[in-house]
Amino acid sequence: MNQQTVYIVYFSPAGTTRMVAQALAHEASTAGYPVVSLDLASRSTDVKVVQSRISKGDILFAGTPVYANHPVPVVMDFLAGLSETEGAYAAPFVTFGAVSSGVALREMATMAKEKKMTVLGGIKVAARHSMLWQSDAPLGKGRPDEKDMAEVARFAQAVMGKASADGKAGPLPEDALNYQRQEVQEAAKAAGLHVIKPMLLPFDVNIDACTQCGLCVENCPTANITLEEGPVFADRCVVCFNCVRVCEPGAISSKVLPFIEADLHKRLDFFREPAETVAFV
């Protein structure tokens, strides 16, 4: 049994980042590493306990979907809450809905470096766009596929191979995750969850249609919804639209949803990022 522990910490409202996390866990377990997996949407795990246990020699795979060119804040909050741990290793992973992976990998790697961790790699994984579940031809349809997941497996093996080099693992080159064009980087500075939330919220609520089934509460990854006469929203929403997606009676809906697909297709011309899974090691 390997003395190093592999930590896999992720946030996955739509499930594709979880798929990647599970593949990473499988590779680590197969290689003989003890594995600790933490879904940041889980309400049963003490995040601070996991943060406190990551130590020298351990490997942290931290994953997020890309929202508005950036990591979801809860993932960055996890990284920011780590103690400085020189000798620990980090390898961020992101899923992106075939439009843009933004600057998410770079931002996560930068935060890990601030915690004195050695960044060994990063991977961006093409996925079906989570906002297009109603579309017949969504961006990223069928992704991640078998080829994508094979690349995830190779990435995990490469990172673990580097980390096993008796403390001599070389870090990822400084500019390896700085792959976006300057125009995209500038656009990312003006983007973010705080920018898009006012555009996408509030959701429309039809109390008369609410059956009190609780699916919106169960599927909200930030525990943002409570049920009274109908769903009531707090201020922790990350606009994943899970509540809209699972509400079959239509008690929760969105006026902007019908326009999102056309808007995303327009953005393709600007970002010009191939819908490919790419590992950096």
Buried (B, 14 or more C-beta within 10 A) or exposed (E): EBEBBBBBBBBBBBEBBBBBBBBBBBBBEEBEBBBBBBBBBEEEBEBEEBBEEBEEBBBBBBBBBBBBBBBBBBBBBBBEEBEEBEEBBBBBBBBBBBBBBBBBBBBBBBBBBEBBBBBBBBBBBBBBBBBBBEBEEBBBBEBBEEEBBEBBBBBBBBBBEBBBEEEEBEBBEEEBBEBBEEEBBEBBEEBBBEEBBEEBEEBEBBEEBBEEBEBBBEBBBBEBBEEEEBBEBEEEBBBBBBBBBBBEEEBBBBEBBEEBBEEBEEEBEEBEBEBBBBBBB
